[in-house]
Amino acid sequence: MFRNPGEAYRVLSKRDLLVLRIIERFMKQYEYVPLELIVSKAKLPDKEVSLSLIKLNKLKLVRRYRGEYTGYLLTYLGYDCLAIDDLVKRNIVYALGPKLGVGKEADLFKALSPVNERIVVKFHRIGRSSFKQTRKFRPYVENKPHISWLLQSTISAEREFRALIECEKAGVNVPKALGRSRHVVVMKHIEGVLLYKYRSPQNPESTLLEIIESIRKAFLEVGIVHGDLSEFNVMIEFNTEKPIIIDWPQYVEKDHPSAQMLLERDVKYITWFFKKKFKVELELEKALRYVRGESESL
């Protein structure tokens, strides 16, 4: 029905958004928030609340349950609209454009800021891949057996936003984070291309060394390991050939039991890719000693 969540947001009234916020508020307590509770908290005539719920259900922003009682829960699209409303009110996002990309656990859209700068809006979508895989590779849900997909997505966005902020402070090449709301992270647009699409690098050896340097700074200064590094989550800026590491929500802290294994995997894979694609060789053990801080140079 809608090409992007911004189109859904534009057809909502203040009353519709109020109803969505009430459902969001009580979803931690109820699988489906009871109609009577929504009406009582809205402090509006029953008919007005009913009209909004009919509209929201038709637009697929909420899901209705009818059994021993009538209740509602938010869909991802409803949650999207609440996040957009917050980001618009905080002057972070002005307009949402076409889809930029689709991942296993996120949708990315082109957008504009209030000062007409190009930005990227990332909607985290935990649960798109299997539940088992989510729990296996997302340590923050290990001890939360009943956590909802929406809450998982919010935690994922919080983690990514925090990682981007801390990595930027440490000089790690990451996208510049501009803001976050719920399960949505807003970043500065990167004028570049994913590493796997980069055809004619001027200095691939320098690019590899810069990626290794970012891995080292993230590990030693920020205390985290990306955990899923590959040619699909490194962007190369067109003008500078600067490599920018993207997609950080799956990171682990350096004291996590899997950290050393994931660090070795990240370094091993990225060095293997450069050897295969660009004929640039870097000894794995030498690179690992460097990123772990066991040696001062490559």
TIGU-709748 format. One line per 3 residues: number of its first residue (from 1); their letters; for each residue y, z, x of C-alpha. Coordinates in nm, 3 decimals, decimal comma. Layout:
// residues N
NUM = A = Y:Z:X  ...
//
This chain:
// residues 298
1 = MFR = 0,000:0,000:0,000  0,240:0,090:0,280  0,275:-0,079:0,618
4 = NPG = 0,386:0,245:0,779  0,449:0,607:0,675  0,824:0,541:0,676
7 = EAY = 0,788:0,318:0,371  0,612:0,598:0,184  0,881:0,845:0,290
10 = RVL = 1,160:0,625:0,154  1,025:0,638:-0,203  1,012:1,018:-0,214
13 = SKR = 1,266:1,238:-0,390  1,373:1,587:-0,285  1,147:1,720:-0,559
16 = DLL = 0,849:1,526:-0,421  0,909:1,664:-0,072  0,940:2,017:-0,213
19 = VLR = 0,601:1,983:-0,380  0,447:1,850:-0,057  0,587:2,144:0,140
22 = IIE = 0,444:2,394:-0,108  0,098:2,236:-0,082  0,126:2,239:0,297
25 = RFM = 0,227:2,606:0,295  -0,085:2,719:0,108  -0,347:2,481:0,248
28 = KQY = -0,452:2,743:0,504  -0,550:2,970:0,215  -0,703:2,719:-0,025
31 = EYV = -0,922:2,414:0,015  -0,725:2,275:-0,281  -0,399:2,450:-0,368
34 = PLE = -0,408:2,552:-0,738  -0,172:2,372:-0,973  -0,049:2,701:-1,118
37 = LIV = 0,054:2,822:-0,771  0,240:2,497:-0,697  0,432:2,526:-1,026
40 = SKA = 0,520:2,891:-0,971  0,649:2,834:-0,617  0,846:2,520:-0,707
43 = KLP = 1,052:2,711:-0,964  1,091:2,392:-1,165  0,982:2,300:-1,517
46 = DKE = 0,609:2,230:-1,540  0,677:1,871:-1,647  0,885:1,793:-1,337
49 = VSL = 0,617:1,927:-1,103  0,351:1,732:-1,292  0,550:1,411:-1,264
52 = SLI = 0,578:1,457:-0,886  0,207:1,532:-0,851  0,113:1,224:-1,055
55 = KLN = 0,338:1,013:-0,831  0,210:1,169:-0,507  -0,152:1,128:-0,611
58 = KLK = -0,095:0,764:-0,707  0,069:0,697:-0,369  -0,224:0,873:-0,194
61 = LVR = -0,004:1,141:-0,038  -0,215:1,412:-0,201  -0,573:1,436:-0,320
64 = RYR = -0,647:1,595:-0,656  -0,945:1,816:-0,736  -1,062:1,882:-1,089
67 = GEY = -1,339:2,135:-1,137  -1,319:2,499:-1,231  -0,948:2,456:-1,166
70 = TGY = -0,703:2,175:-1,082  -0,580:2,172:-0,723  -0,426:1,948:-0,458
73 = LLT = -0,438:1,897:-0,083  -0,233:1,683:0,154  -0,366:1,358:0,292
76 = YLG = -0,264:1,235:0,635  0,001:1,017:0,469  0,152:1,316:0,290
79 = YDC = 0,156:1,510:0,616  0,317:1,208:0,785  0,601:1,213:0,532
82 = LAI = 0,671:1,582:0,590  0,687:1,524:0,966  0,916:1,223:0,925
85 = DDL = 1,147:1,421:0,696  1,179:1,692:0,961  1,239:1,446:1,245
88 = VKR = 1,502:1,258:1,044  1,687:1,579:0,955  1,685:1,683:1,323
91 = NIV = 1,833:1,346:1,429  1,534:1,249:1,640  1,413:0,951:1,436
94 = YAL = 1,630:0,708:1,239  1,393:0,429:1,139  1,020:0,370:1,169
97 = GPK = 0,908:0,018:1,250  0,581:-0,175:1,286  0,262:-0,037:1,431
100 = LGV = 0,248:-0,050:1,810  -0,112:0,047:1,857  -0,415:0,221:1,711
103 = GKE = -0,637:0,459:1,903  -0,944:0,662:1,822  -0,728:0,961:1,737
106 = ADL = -0,369:0,837:1,700  -0,145:0,571:1,547  0,166:0,461:1,736
109 = FKA = 0,472:0,302:1,578  0,784:0,144:1,716  1,098:0,322:1,600
112 = LSP = 1,471:0,365:1,652  1,665:0,681:1,729  1,997:0,764:1,555
115 = VNE = 2,179:0,612:1,858  1,976:0,288:1,829  1,746:0,354:2,126
118 = RIV = 1,390:0,226:2,117  1,140:0,510:2,079  0,770:0,552:2,003
121 = VKF = 0,640:0,777:1,725  0,281:0,893:1,772  0,087:1,027:1,473
124 = HRI = -0,216:1,227:1,588  -0,524:1,156:1,375  -0,797:1,398:1,483
127 = GRS = -1,112:1,334:1,283  -1,103:0,956:1,309  -1,381:0,987:1,565
130 = SFK = -1,684:1,201:1,483  -1,651:1,572:1,418  -1,912:1,646:1,686
133 = QTR = -1,727:1,447:1,949  -1,396:1,613:1,853  -1,541:1,958:1,914
136 = KFR = -1,712:1,850:2,236  -1,398:1,719:2,403  -1,128:1,933:2,239
139 = PYV = -1,159:2,285:2,389  -0,890:2,426:2,157  -1,122:2,396:1,854
142 = ENK = -1,434:2,545:2,012  -1,398:2,882:1,840  -1,245:2,755:1,514
145 = PHI = -1,537:2,631:1,301  -1,336:2,581:0,981  -1,020:2,432:1,125
148 = SWL = -0,889:2,139:0,917  -0,823:1,791:1,047  -0,451:1,827:0,980
151 = LQS = -0,430:2,152:1,175  -0,638:2,005:1,457  -0,396:1,713:1,472
154 = TIS = -0,099:1,950:1,484  -0,256:2,145:1,771  -0,330:1,816:1,949
157 = AER = 0,035:1,711:1,916  0,157:2,052:2,034  -0,063:2,028:2,343
160 = EFR = 0,048:1,676:2,426  0,415:1,760:2,378  0,386:2,069:2,598
163 = ALI = 0,198:1,875:2,866  0,463:1,601:2,873  0,746:1,852:2,908
166 = ECE = 0,577:2,048:3,187  0,458:1,737:3,370  0,805:1,583:3,365
169 = KAG = 0,946:1,902:3,520  0,686:1,876:3,799  0,762:1,511:3,871
172 = VNV = 0,445:1,370:3,714  0,492:1,016:3,584  0,460:1,064:3,207
175 = PKA = 0,645:0,936:2,898  0,966:1,125:2,824  0,908:1,351:2,524
178 = LGR = 1,196:1,355:2,275  1,065:1,577:1,997  0,772:1,694:1,788
181 = SRH = 0,701:1,788:1,428  0,361:1,893:1,299  0,112:1,627:1,421
184 = VVV = 0,377:1,383:1,543  0,517:1,338:1,895  0,824:1,123:1,964
187 = MKH = 0,865:0,964:2,307  1,095:0,725:2,485  0,973:0,367:2,469
190 = IEG = 0,818:0,234:2,791  0,904:-0,123:2,884  0,573:-0,212:3,032
193 = VLL = 0,208:-0,296:2,983  -0,120:-0,110:3,000  -0,281:-0,118:3,344
196 = YKY = -0,584:-0,315:3,229  -0,354:-0,599:3,120  -0,148:-0,605:3,438
199 = RSP = -0,221:-0,936:3,610  -0,014:-0,977:3,926  0,094:-0,647:4,082
202 = QNP = 0,326:-0,676:4,380  0,189:-0,368:4,553  -0,130:-0,233:4,390
205 = EST = -0,196:0,006:4,680  0,139:0,178:4,621  0,067:0,194:4,249
208 = LLE = -0,270:0,362:4,308  -0,119:0,615:4,547  0,150:0,700:4,293
211 = IIE = -0,115:0,762:4,026  -0,303:0,988:4,269  0,022:1,173:4,340
214 = SIR = 0,073:1,233:3,967  -0,284:1,364:3,932  -0,218:1,603:4,223
217 = KAF = 0,111:1,734:4,081  -0,040:1,783:3,736  -0,328:1,979:3,887
220 = LEV = -0,145:2,187:4,148  0,197:2,239:3,987  0,127:2,223:3,614
223 = GIV = -0,230:2,347:3,633  -0,391:2,082:3,413  -0,633:1,790:3,438
226 = HGD = -0,580:1,479:3,224  -0,952:1,451:3,158  -0,969:1,092:3,032
229 = LSE = -0,790:0,882:3,291  -0,857:0,509:3,288  -0,685:0,171:3,288
232 = FNV = -0,631:0,217:2,914  -0,396:0,515:2,946  -0,179:0,415:3,239
235 = MIE = 0,131:0,208:3,162  0,299:-0,004:3,429  0,676:-0,048:3,396
238 = FNT = 0,778:-0,412:3,422  1,078:-0,377:3,653  0,963:-0,101:3,886
241 = EKP = 0,581:-0,116:3,872  0,597:0,258:3,820  0,266:0,385:3,675
244 = III = 0,308:0,620:3,379  0,011:0,825:3,262  -0,011:0,849:2,882
247 = DWP = -0,235:1,024:2,624  -0,249:1,389:2,729  -0,379:1,590:2,430
250 = QYV = -0,732:1,621:2,573  -0,619:1,786:2,898  -0,788:2,101:3,024
253 = EKD = -0,644:2,384:3,232  -0,750:2,396:3,596  -0,953:2,714:3,539
256 = HPS = -1,154:2,557:3,257  -1,528:2,533:3,341  -1,514:2,153:3,315
259 = AQM = -1,187:2,107:3,507  -1,334:2,017:3,846  -1,582:1,776:3,692
262 = LLE = -1,308:1,607:3,487  -1,072:1,594:3,786  -1,340:1,423:3,995
265 = RDV = -1,414:1,183:3,711  -1,047:1,091:3,671  -1,003:1,022:4,043
268 = KYI = -1,337:0,845:4,075  -1,270:0,613:3,784  -0,914:0,518:3,876
271 = TWF = -1,006:0,447:4,240  -1,306:0,244:4,124  -1,085:0,039:3,892
274 = FKK = -0,836:-0,046:4,167  -1,119:-0,143:4,399  -1,278:-0,367:4,137
277 = KFK = -0,960:-0,519:3,993  -0,719:-0,534:4,288  -0,946:-0,496:4,596
280 = VEL = -0,765:-0,176:4,695  -0,995:0,083:4,850  -0,935:0,457:4,872
283 = ELE = -1,209:0,690:4,989  -1,307:0,915:4,698  -1,363:1,235:4,895
286 = KAL = -1,034:1,190:5,077  -0,852:1,142:4,746  -1,025:1,445:4,593
289 = RYV = -0,930:1,671:4,884  -0,571:1,560:4,842  -0,543:1,613:4,466
292 = RGE = -0,708:1,956:4,501  -0,454:2,058:4,763  -0,715:2,080:5,040
295 = SES = -0,524:1,829:5,250  -0,154:1,749:5,273  -0,173:1,372:5,297
298 = L = -0,385:1,070:5,216
//
